[in-house]
Amino acid sequence: MQDNTVLYEYLTGYDHLQFICDVQGLPKKQLLETADRIGITSYLNKKVKNYSLGMKQHLLLAMAVVNKPKLMILDEPLNGLDPTSAIRVRELLLALRDEGTTILLSSHNLAEIDRVTSSILFLKKGNLIKENMAEFEQVRYQIAVDQTAKAEKALVAAGVPVELVDGRLHIYRRDVALSNVLQVLERENIVIDDIEKKVFGSEERYRKIFTEAKADELVQV
């Protein structure tokens, strides 16, 4: 997917898509279906010079997917989009992935990376680091209680892996049900003051990998 400098302002969105279809021998039906899927039908016949940045991003995306590619390389595809447009593009990327399209996406927004990717690549000092986020992502519960030492001992005795960090109990194993933890604490008459749920994803992995790295030493792909 290219940036919007490749668009011709005196042409319409339809003109751009029609050119691609003509070159690749694609039917007009495929053009119209793509426009509808991306959500650009309402301004398809307007000249690009009248497009907003978000509208240009949508047109570029339509141009990239009109031929139903097996591989897409996207650089910051959500840049400049309003929340509604960003959601639409994110859902489209997920749908394309489910349909068998391989998508290589570059972004500095780690929260968005978590939403649309299954694997992530970090580049550190010329070394490529690949992470399977499905394996790394964790749900961690941080629990504050009135008797920390007693609670930790009771949970360990019950076979619940627990870490004590800054006076709070950290439960991080996927196979541990929160309901079981609460039952153990209740049985020991331990009062729960607070429970906080945290999802650890690519940002936490980034912090771990680049703890000692300077910002200018990192390029994420």
C-alpha positions in Angstrom: 0.0 0.0 0.0 1.5 3.3 -1.1 1.2 6.8 0.4 -1.2 9.4 -1.0 1.5 11.1 -3.1 0.8 8.5 -5.8 -2.8 9.8 -6.2 -3.7 12.1 -9.0 -5.8 15.0 -7.6 -7.5 15.7 -10.9 -8.8 12.2 -11.2 -11.7 10.6 -9.2 -11.4 7.6 -6.9 -13.3 5.6 -9.5 -10.7 6.6 -12.1 -7.9 5.2 -9.9 -9.6 1.9 -9.3 -10.7 1.6 -12.9 -7.1 2.0 -14.1 -6.0 -0.9 -11.8 -8.9 -3.1 -13.0 -8.1 -2.4 -16.7 -4.4 -3.2 -16.3 -5.1 -6.4 -14.4 -8.2 -7.5 -16.3 -10.6 -7.3 -13.4 -14.4 -6.9 -13.9 -16.2 -3.7 -13.0 -18.2 -5.7 -10.5 -15.1 -6.3 -8.5 -14.4 -2.6 -8.4 -17.8 -1.7 -7.1 -17.8 -4.5 -4.5 -14.4 -3.3 -3.2 -15.6 0.3 -3.0 -18.6 -0.8 -1.0 -16.6 -2.9 1.3 -14.1 -0.2 2.1 -17.0 2.4 2.4 -15.9 4.9 -0.3 -19.0 4.6 -2.5 -20.4 8.0 -1.5 -17.4 9.9 -2.8 -16.1 7.5 -5.4 -16.9 9.9 -8.2 -15.4 13.0 -6.5 -11.9 14.3 -7.6 -9.2 13.3 -5.2 -8.3 17.0 -4.6 -11.5 17.2 -2.6 -10.6 14.2 -0.4 -9.6 14.5 3.2 -6.6 12.5 4.5 -8.9 9.8 5.8 -10.7 9.5 2.4 -7.3 9.2 0.6 -6.3 6.4 3.0 -9.5 4.6 2.3 -8.9 4.9 -1.5 -5.4 3.7 -1.2 -6.6 0.7 0.8 -9.2 0.0 -1.9 -6.5 0.1 -4.6 -4.5 -2.3 -2.6 -7.2 -4.9 -2.1 -9.2 -4.7 -5.4 -7.3 -7.5 -6.9 -7.7 -9.7 -3.8 -3.9 -10.0 -3.1 -2.3 -12.9 -1.2 0.2 -10.5 0.4 -0.2 -6.9 1.6 2.5 -4.6 3.0 1.1 -1.7 4.9 2.9 1.3 6.4 0.9 3.0 9.2 -2.5 2.3 7.5 -4.4 3.9 10.4 -2.5 7.1 10.3 -4.8 10.2 10.2 -8.0 8.2 10.5 -10.9 9.2 12.7 -12.0 6.5 15.2 -14.9 5.3 13.0 -12.6 5.0 10.0 -9.9 3.3 12.1 -12.4 0.7 13.3 -13.6 0.0 9.7 -10.0 -0.5 8.4 -9.1 -2.7 11.4 -12.1 -4.9 10.8 -11.3 -5.1 7.1 -7.7 -6.2 7.8 -8.9 -8.9 10.2 -11.4 -10.1 7.5 -8.7 -10.2 4.9 -6.5 -12.2 7.2 -9.3 -14.7 7.8 -9.7 -15.0 4.0 -6.1 -16.0 3.6 -4.3 -12.7 2.9 -0.9 -12.4 4.6 -0.5 -8.8 6.0 2.8 -7.2 6.9 2.0 -4.1 8.9 4.3 -1.4 10.1 3.2 0.8 13.0 4.4 2.7 16.0 1.1 2.2 17.8 1.5 -0.9 19.9 -2.1 -1.0 21.0 -3.2 -1.3 17.4 -0.6 -3.9 16.7 -2.1 -6.1 19.5 -5.5 -5.8 17.9 -4.7 -6.9 14.4 -1.6 -9.1 14.5 -0.7 -12.7 15.6 3.1 -12.2 15.3 5.3 -9.2 15.7 8.8 -8.4 14.5 11.2 -6.2 16.4 14.4 -4.9 14.8 17.2 -4.2 17.3 20.6 -3.2 16.2 20.2 -5.1 12.9 18.9 -8.3 14.6 15.3 -9.4 13.8 13.3 -10.6 16.8 10.1 -12.5 16.1 7.4 -12.9 18.8 4.3 -15.0 18.6 1.9 -12.7 20.5 -0.7 -15.4 21.0 1.8 -17.3 23.1 3.1 -14.2 24.9 -0.1 -12.3 25.8 -1.1 -12.8 29.4 -4.0 -11.7 31.6 -2.7 -10.8 35.0 -4.7 -10.1 38.1 -3.3 -7.8 40.7 -5.0 -8.2 44.0 -4.7 -6.1 47.2 -5.6 -7.8 50.4 -5.5 -7.1 54.1 -3.2 -10.0 55.0 -0.7 -10.3 52.2 1.7 -12.9 53.7 -1.2 -15.1 54.8 -2.8 -14.8 51.3 0.4 -15.7 49.5 1.0 -18.7 51.7 -2.6 -20.0 51.2 -2.5 -19.6 47.4 0.8 -21.4 47.1 -0.5 -24.2 49.3 -3.6 -24.4 46.9 -1.3 -24.8 43.9 -1.9 -21.2 42.6 1.3 -19.6 41.2 1.5 -16.1 42.7 4.0 -13.3 42.8 4.2 -10.6 45.4 5.0 -7.2 43.9 4.7 -3.9 45.7 2.5 -5.4 48.3 0.0 -6.9 45.8 -0.6 -10.4 44.7 0.0 -11.0 41.0 -1.8 -14.0 39.4 -0.6 -14.5 35.9 -1.2 -18.1 34.8 -3.9 -18.6 32.1 -5.0 -21.9 33.6 -5.8 -20.3 36.9 -9.4 -19.2 37.3 -10.0 -16.1 39.3 -13.0 -17.7 41.0 -10.7 -20.3 42.5 -8.4 -17.7 43.8 -11.3 -15.8 45.4 -12.5 -19.1 47.0 -9.1 -19.7 48.6 -9.0 -16.1 50.0 -12.5 -16.3 51.3 -11.9 -19.6 53.0 -9.0 -18.0 54.9 -11.1 -15.0 55.9 -8.8 -12.7 53.9 -10.4 -9.4 52.9 -9.9 -8.3 49.3 -9.4 -4.5 49.0 -9.0 -4.3 45.2 -8.7 -6.4 42.1 -7.2 -5.0 38.9 -7.1 -6.9 35.6 -4.2 -6.2 33.2 -3.6 -7.6 29.7 0.1 -7.8 28.9 0.9 -7.7 25.2 3.4 -6.2 22.7 4.1 -3.1 24.8 5.3 -5.2 27.7 7.3 -7.3 25.4 8.8 -4.2 23.9 9.8 -3.0 27.4 11.4 -6.3 28.1 13.4 -6.5 24.9 14.5 -2.9 24.8 15.0 -2.2 28.5 18.5 -1.0 27.9 18.0 0.3 24.3 17.7 3.9 23.3 14.7 5.0 21.3 16.8 5.8 18.3 18.2 2.3 18.2 14.7 0.8 17.5 12.7 0.4 14.3 9.6 -1.8 14.6 8.3 -3.7 11.6 
